[in-house]
């Protein structure tokens, strides 16, 4: 039987909401362990926990990832194929989230918002080989030996550390699997400000991943070009310059209507035209910031203290 090490990074003294569902896991207690890594650099925390883990598979969750009782059994099925290196599933918005949080979730699952990464946030299709665009670190497993062989996460990156590592693993010929039924639920950000900060961080992470990994994903350059267009509009105003903006607004309205009908959430859909614009502007500004500031950014990853607690049968012991 495959042995799992479930790893959760958390801020010092932080609340690990994931524990409430992990207590219900339907998997032999002697075949999995839980490591909680406290610190201020999640990439480093995950790496330190991985080095001390004993499982065949490292399964990474966030501190608020709520799993299903069968999730380790389902993940184990995917790892029966020795060619499979990475397995993950989506992060879904729970029904208990607020009106505003559901609107954020609808942006992320929309083709106009989440685009190529929208399957990270919805159950869609069947089990399939995939790339890093469909996998998300709050619900992601790696074979431990391979994770260590590739050096783990690049601690200069947060977020997007998992994307950079998966790009390297996929380039070596290993298989990445997306299982839509291997889902966790996680609440969306609770305010517009927090949502914008999240998207800005995603954009910055994508830029830094591009600098470090050298792999260019051209679709990520569309939002920063849109930001630059908006900034230039007051200085280069002419009727013809308004055509792209009018086209954008038409698409935002069209996709807002589509998401409202598809999700049967019509009131949150009314916010989507504004949220789509915030999404693209925040992500685009993050990309620009990442490219401009990364060469001058210092990392405190090497000075970050990490404390690991191994939880066996939910009796906590320091490692």
C-alpha positions in Angstrom: 0.0 0.0 0.0 1.2 3.5 -0.9 2.3 5.5 2.1 1.4 9.2 2.2 2.9 12.2 4.0 0.4 15.0 4.0 2.2 18.3 4.4 0.5 21.6 5.4 2.4 24.9 5.8 1.0 27.4 8.2 2.0 30.7 9.8 3.3 30.5 13.3 0.4 29.9 15.6 -2.0 29.7 12.6 -5.2 27.8 12.7 -5.2 24.5 10.6 -8.8 24.3 9.5 -7.9 21.3 7.3 -7.7 19.1 10.4 -11.5 19.0 10.8 -11.8 16.8 7.6 -8.5 15.0 7.9 -9.8 13.4 11.1 -12.3 11.6 8.8 -9.8 10.1 6.4 -10.6 6.6 5.3 -7.0 5.2 5.0 -5.0 2.9 7.3 -3.5 5.0 10.1 -0.1 3.3 9.7 0.0 4.3 6.0 -0.1 8.0 6.3 1.2 10.8 8.4 0.6 14.5 8.7 3.4 17.1 8.9 2.5 20.7 9.8 5.3 23.2 8.9 5.2 26.5 10.7 7.1 29.5 9.3 7.1 32.5 7.1 8.1 31.1 3.8 5.7 28.4 2.5 8.1 27.1 -0.2 10.8 26.6 2.4 8.3 25.1 4.9 7.2 22.5 2.4 10.7 21.6 1.4 11.8 21.1 5.0 8.8 19.0 5.7 9.4 16.9 2.6 13.0 16.2 3.7 11.7 14.8 7.0 8.7 12.9 5.6 8.6 9.1 5.5 5.9 8.5 2.9 6.2 7.4 -0.7 4.1 10.3 -1.8 4.1 13.9 -0.5 0.6 15.3 -0.6 0.5 19.1 -0.2 -2.6 20.8 1.2 -3.2 24.4 2.4 -4.2 25.0 6.0 -7.8 25.5 4.8 -8.1 22.7 2.3 -11.1 20.5 3.2 -10.7 17.0 1.8 -13.1 14.2 1.3 -12.7 11.0 3.4 -11.7 9.0 0.3 -9.1 11.4 -1.1 -6.0 9.3 -0.2 -7.5 6.1 -1.5 -8.4 7.9 -4.8 -4.9 9.4 -5.0 -3.4 6.0 -4.4 -5.2 4.6 -7.4 -3.6 7.2 -9.7 -0.1 6.3 -8.3 -0.5 2.6 -9.3 0.9 3.7 -12.7 4.7 4.0 -12.1 4.9 6.6 -14.9 2.8 9.0 -12.9 4.8 11.6 -10.9 2.3 14.2 -9.9 -1.4 14.0 -9.0 -3.9 16.7 -8.1 -7.4 17.9 -8.3 -9.4 21.2 -8.2 -10.1 23.6 -5.4 -13.8 24.3 -5.2 -15.8 27.2 -3.7 -18.0 25.8 -0.9 -21.7 26.4 -0.9 -21.4 28.1 2.5 -19.3 31.0 1.0 -20.9 34.4 0.8 -22.5 36.2 -2.2 -19.2 38.0 -2.9 -17.0 34.9 -2.5 -19.2 33.1 -5.0 -18.7 35.9 -7.4 -14.9 35.6 -7.0 -15.3 31.8 -7.7 -17.3 32.5 -10.8 -14.5 34.8 -12.2 -11.9 32.0 -11.6 -13.9 29.3 -13.4 -14.8 31.5 -16.4 -13.0 31.2 -19.7 -12.8 35.0 -19.7 -11.4 35.1 -16.2 -9.5 32.0 -15.2 -9.0 31.0 -18.8 -6.5 28.2 -19.2 -6.2 27.6 -15.5 -10.0 27.5 -14.8 -10.0 23.8 -14.3 -8.1 24.4 -11.0 -11.3 25.7 -9.6 -14.0 23.4 -11.1 -14.8 19.7 -11.6 -14.6 19.2 -15.3 -14.0 16.2 -17.5 -12.4 12.9 -16.5 -9.0 11.7 -15.1 -6.4 12.9 -17.6 -2.7 13.6 -18.2 -2.2 17.3 -18.0 0.2 20.2 -17.5 0.9 22.6 -14.6 -2.0 24.8 -15.8 -4.6 22.5 -14.3 -2.9 21.7 -11.0 -2.8 23.7 -7.8 -0.6 23.4 -4.8 -3.4 23.4 -2.2 -4.3 19.9 -3.5 -1.3 18.3 -5.1 0.9 15.2 -4.6 4.4 14.3 -5.7 6.4 11.1 -5.5 8.8 11.8 -2.7 11.9 10.4 -4.4 11.3 12.4 -7.5 10.5 15.6 -5.5 13.8 15.3 -3.8 15.7 14.4 -7.0 14.5 17.6 -8.6 15.4 19.7 -5.6 11.9 20.4 -4.4 10.4 23.9 -4.7 12.5 26.9 -5.7 12.4 28.9 -2.5 12.8 32.1 -4.4 9.2 31.6 -5.7 6.0 32.1 -3.9 3.5 31.7 -5.4 4.1 29.6 -8.6 6.7 27.4 -7.0 4.7 24.3 -7.9 4.3 25.4 -11.5 8.0 25.9 -12.0 8.7 22.5 -10.5 6.0 20.7 -12.5 7.4 22.3 -15.7 10.8 20.7 -15.0 9.2 17.3 -14.1 7.0 17.3 -17.2 10.1 18.2 -19.4 11.8 15.0 -18.1 9.0 12.9 -19.6 7.1 12.1 -16.4 3.3 12.2 -16.3 1.1 14.7 -14.4 -2.5 13.7 -13.7 -5.5 15.8 -13.0 -8.4 14.0 -11.3 -11.6 16.2 -11.2 -13.1 14.0 -8.4 -10.0 14.5 -6.2 -11.3 17.8 -5.1 -10.9 20.0 -2.0 -13.1 22.9 -0.9 -11.6 26.2 0.1 -13.3 29.5 0.7 -12.5 32.4 -1.7 -11.1 35.6 -0.3 -13.4 37.5 1.9 -13.1 41.0 0.5 -12.4 42.7 -2.9 -9.1 44.0 -1.5 -7.9 40.5 -0.6 -9.0 39.1 -4.0 -7.1 41.8 -5.8 -4.0 41.2 -3.7 -4.3 37.4 -4.5 -4.5 38.1 -8.2 -1.6 40.6 -8.1 0.5 37.9 -6.4 -0.4 35.4 -9.0 0.7 37.8 -11.7 4.0 38.6 -9.9 4.6 34.8 -9.4 4.0 34.1 -13.1 6.6 36.7 -14.1 9.2 35.5 -11.6 8.5 31.9 -12.7 9.2 33.0 -16.3 12.5 34.6 -15.3 13.7 31.6 -13.3 12.4 28.8 -15.5 12.8 30.5 -18.8 9.6 29.0 -20.2 7.3 31.7 -21.7 3.5 31.4 -21.7 2.4 34.1 -24.0 -1.2 34.2 -22.8 0.1 35.6 -19.5 1.3 38.7 -21.3 -2.3 39.7 -22.4 -3.3 41.2 -19.0 -0.2 43.4 -18.7 -0.7 44.6 -22.3 -4.3 45.5 -21.3 -3.0 47.4 -18.3 -0.5 49.3 -20.5 -3.3 50.1 -23.0 -5.5 51.5 -20.2 -2.6 53.6 -18.9 -1.9 55.0 -22.4 -5.5 55.7 -23.3 -5.7 59.2 -21.7 -2.5 60.3 -23.5 -3.3 58.8 -26.9 -7.1 59.4 -26.9 -8.9 59.0 -30.2 -12.2 57.4 -31.1 -10.4 54.4 -32.7 -8.4 53.9 -29.5 -11.7 53.1 -27.8 -12.5 50.1 -30.0 -10.5 47.6 -27.9 -12.1 48.9 -24.6 -15.6 48.6 -26.1 -14.8 45.1 -27.3 -13.5 44.2 -23.8 -16.6 45.5 -22.1 -18.9 43.6 -24.5 -17.0 40.4 -23.8 -17.1 41.0 -20.0 -20.9 41.5 -20.2 -21.3 38.4 -22.4 -19.3 36.1 -20.1 -21.0 37.5 -17.0 -24.3 36.5 -18.4 -23.0 33.1 -19.4 -21.5 32.4 -16.0 -24.7 33.5 -14.3 -26.8 31.1 -16.4 -24.3 28.3 -16.1 -23.9 28.5 -12.4 -27.5 29.6 -11.7 -26.2 32.4 -9.5 -27.7 35.5 -11.2 -27.1 38.1 -8.4 -23.3 37.3 -8.1 -23.1 37.5 -11.9 -24.1 41.1 -11.8 -20.7 41.9 -10.2 -18.7 40.0 -12.8 -18.1 42.8 -15.3 -16.3 44.8 -12.6 -14.5 41.8 -11.1 -13.3 40.7 -14.6 -11.7 44.1 -15.0 -10.1 44.0 -11.5 -8.9 40.4 -12.2 -7.1 41.4 -15.4 -5.7 44.7 -14.1 -4.4 43.2 -10.8 -2.9 40.2 -12.6 -1.4 42.3 -15.3 0.1 44.8 -12.8 1.5 41.9 -10.9 3.2 40.6 -14.1 4.7 44.0 -14.8 5.9 44.3 -11.2 7.5 40.9 -11.2 9.5 41.5 -14.3 10.6 45.0 -13.2 11.4 44.3 -9.5 12.5 40.6 -9.4 16.2 41.4 -10.1 16.2 43.7 -7.2 14.2 41.6 -4.8 15.9 40.0 -1.8 14.5 36.8 -0.3 14.4 36.0 3.4 13.9 32.3 2.6 17.3 31.4 3.8 16.7 33.1 7.2 13.2 31.8 7.7 12.9 29.5 10.7 10.7 26.4 10.2 9.2 24.2 12.9 7.9 20.8 11.8 5.3 18.9 13.8 4.5 15.3 12.9 0.9 14.4 13.7 0.5 10.6 14.1 -3.1 9.5 14.8 -3.6 13.1 15.7 -1.4 13.0 18.8 1.0 15.9 18.0 4.7 15.4 18.5 7.6 17.8 17.5 9.9 16.3 14.9 
